[in-house]
Amino acid sequence: MTDYEKKHEETYSTGLTFVEEFKDWAITSADQAAHTDEALKDVLSRIKAIEDERKAITGDLNQALKKTNTFFRKVRTPYEELRDNLKQALLAWDERLETEKQVAKQLLLEDPPEDPEQLKALVEVSGQAPQHESGIKVRKTWDFEVTDMSLVPDEYKTIDSAAVRGTIKVSKGHTQIPGIRVFQKKSISG
């Protein structure tokens, strides 16, 4: 184990010891509150030191990663646009073939041609599936769009927590939102 690893193992072990010591900590006097305040300051400075060390190690790596991702994103962008355009063209082609297939089936049912060649062509069109040489397949999936939110059952609705919290924060708690109780919570910052 390197000196660096030993140092961090010690820091980790010390942290576990403190966690165990303060596990069921309850303040019963002003002296304990002062002790707790000092302990919290110490813990916050240790967390900051650990985070500063982590950033010192990873900062250059993160910058390099950010530059690399930006570079390749730029290079990749026109190809992604081309990919999307080609996919749309293939979907339009498949839609056209599907329409032709439906028309051929309808003609076969309602008014089949007497000419054997025309009949053969219609039968082929009515049964064919679009083929793509590149191995690309058209996949059908289900999707939806909301047409009238008031008709959507409650189990399919979700609360926009960020919007609710934003409204509460701006109004400093002086707001009434039907079905939502606004209350204040305390936490220790730092």
Residue pairs with C-beta under 8 A, 6 or more apart in sequence:
1 9
11 46
11 50
15 46
18 39
18 43
22 39
25 36
27 33
27 36
40 188
40 190
44 190
90 132
90 136
90 138
91 138
93 130
94 130
94 138
97 128
97 130
98 130
100 125
101 125
101 126
101 127
101 128
104 122
104 123
104 125
104 126
105 126
107 113
107 122
108 122
108 123
108 126
112 119
112 122
113 119
113 122
130 138
132 138
146 152
149 157
159 180
164 177
164 180
167 175
167 177
168 175
168 182
173 182
173 183
173 184
175 182
176 182
